[in-house]
Amino acid sequence: MRSRLLDLRRPSRMMGIALVLSTVIGCGGDGVIRRVGDLPPPPPGAGFVEIECEPTTVDLYVDGVYRGRLDGYRNGVIRMPEGTRRIALRKAGHYSFYGTIEVGQATSRIATRLIPEVP
């Protein structure tokens, strides 16, 4: 039976291994993006918005369209088309947050806290 050991003498194999290692090491060793600064550049015509909200289990609306729960996005980072966007954060039993943000090539940030409604 022929051995299936990786032949490191072939240059093409070495390049593949170096590429994989540099990708993993560049992301903190385990391939996980840890900070907004670790994000790749956004694609043309889009940008990133980092939303920090307490509580984290709020519903996110962008331009009136439901985009899911905020805690479903890694570190609250959402990719959006460039331009002025209307943001709404809603949770039952809390006053909602409404705002606008300019999305561009630089990462924009929103930090807020929803206030519980008084019964």
C-alpha positions as CSV (number, residue, x, y, z in Angstrom):
1,M,0.0,0.0,0.0
2,R,1.3,3.4,-0.9
3,S,1.9,6.0,1.8
4,R,-0.2,9.1,1.8
5,L,2.3,11.3,3.7
6,L,2.5,14.9,2.5
7,D,5.6,15.4,0.3
8,L,7.0,18.7,1.5
9,R,9.7,18.7,-1.1
10,R,7.3,19.8,-3.8
11,P,7.2,23.7,-4.0
12,S,3.5,23.8,-4.8
13,R,2.7,22.0,-1.6
14,M,4.9,24.2,0.5
15,M,3.1,27.3,-0.9
16,G,-0.3,25.9,0.0
17,I,0.8,25.1,3.5
18,A,2.4,28.6,3.9
19,L,-0.8,30.2,2.7
20,V,-3.0,28.3,5.1
21,L,-0.7,29.0,8.1
22,S,-0.5,32.7,7.3
23,T,-4.3,32.9,7.1
24,V,-4.8,31.1,10.4
25,I,-2.0,33.0,12.2
26,G,-3.2,36.3,10.9
27,C,-6.7,35.8,12.5
28,G,-5.4,35.1,16.0
29,G,-4.3,31.4,15.5
30,D,-7.8,29.9,15.2
31,G,-9.3,31.6,12.2
32,V,-11.8,33.6,14.3
33,I,-12.2,37.4,13.8
34,R,-11.8,38.9,17.2
35,R,-12.0,42.7,16.7
36,V,-13.6,45.0,14.1
37,G,-10.0,45.9,13.2
38,D,-9.6,42.3,12.0
39,L,-12.3,42.6,9.4
40,P,-11.3,42.4,5.8
41,P,-12.0,45.4,3.7
42,P,-15.7,45.6,2.7
43,P,-16.6,44.8,-0.9
44,P,-17.1,47.8,-3.3
45,G,-20.4,49.6,-2.5
46,A,-20.7,48.3,1.0
47,G,-19.4,49.0,4.5
48,F,-19.5,47.6,8.0
49,V,-21.5,48.9,11.0
50,E,-20.8,47.7,14.5
51,I,-23.8,47.9,16.8
52,E,-23.5,47.5,20.5
53,C,-26.8,47.4,22.4
54,E,-27.9,46.4,25.9
55,P,-29.8,44.1,25.9
56,T,-28.2,42.2,23.0
57,T,-31.4,40.3,22.1
58,V,-33.0,43.1,20.1
59,D,-34.5,43.0,16.7
60,L,-32.6,44.9,14.0
61,Y,-34.3,46.8,11.2
62,V,-32.3,48.5,8.4
63,D,-34.4,50.9,6.2
64,G,-37.6,49.3,7.6
65,V,-36.5,45.7,6.7
66,Y,-36.1,43.1,9.4
67,R,-32.4,41.9,9.4
68,G,-32.6,39.4,12.4
69,R,-31.6,39.6,16.1
70,L,-28.5,41.6,16.9
71,D,-27.0,38.7,18.9
72,G,-27.1,36.6,15.7
73,Y,-24.3,38.8,14.3
74,R,-20.7,38.1,15.4
75,N,-19.6,41.0,17.6
76,G,-22.7,43.0,16.4
77,V,-21.0,43.7,13.0
78,I,-23.3,44.0,10.0
79,R,-22.4,44.5,6.4
80,M,-24.7,47.1,4.7
81,P,-24.8,49.0,1.4
82,E,-23.0,52.4,1.4
83,G,-25.2,55.4,1.9
84,T,-27.5,56.8,4.6
85,R,-29.3,54.0,6.4
86,R,-32.2,54.1,8.9
87,I,-31.6,51.8,11.9
88,A,-34.2,50.6,14.4
89,L,-33.5,48.4,17.4
90,R,-36.7,47.0,19.0
91,K,-37.5,44.7,21.9
92,A,-40.8,44.0,23.6
93,G,-41.1,45.7,26.9
94,H,-38.5,48.4,26.0
95,Y,-38.5,51.7,24.2
96,S,-37.1,51.4,20.7
97,F,-34.0,53.1,19.3
98,Y,-34.3,54.9,16.0
99,G,-31.4,56.6,14.2
100,T,-29.6,57.1,10.9
101,I,-26.0,56.3,10.1
102,E,-23.8,57.0,7.1
103,V,-22.3,53.7,5.9
104,G,-19.0,54.0,4.0
105,Q,-15.6,52.3,3.6
106,A,-14.7,53.0,7.3
107,T,-16.5,51.0,9.9
108,S,-19.3,53.0,11.6
109,R,-20.3,52.4,15.2
110,I,-23.6,52.7,17.2
111,A,-23.7,52.1,21.0
112,T,-27.0,52.4,22.8
113,R,-29.1,50.9,25.6
114,L,-32.8,50.3,25.4
115,I,-34.7,51.5,28.4
116,P,-37.4,49.2,29.9
117,E,-41.0,50.5,29.6
118,V,-42.6,51.3,32.9
119,P,-45.7,49.2,33.5
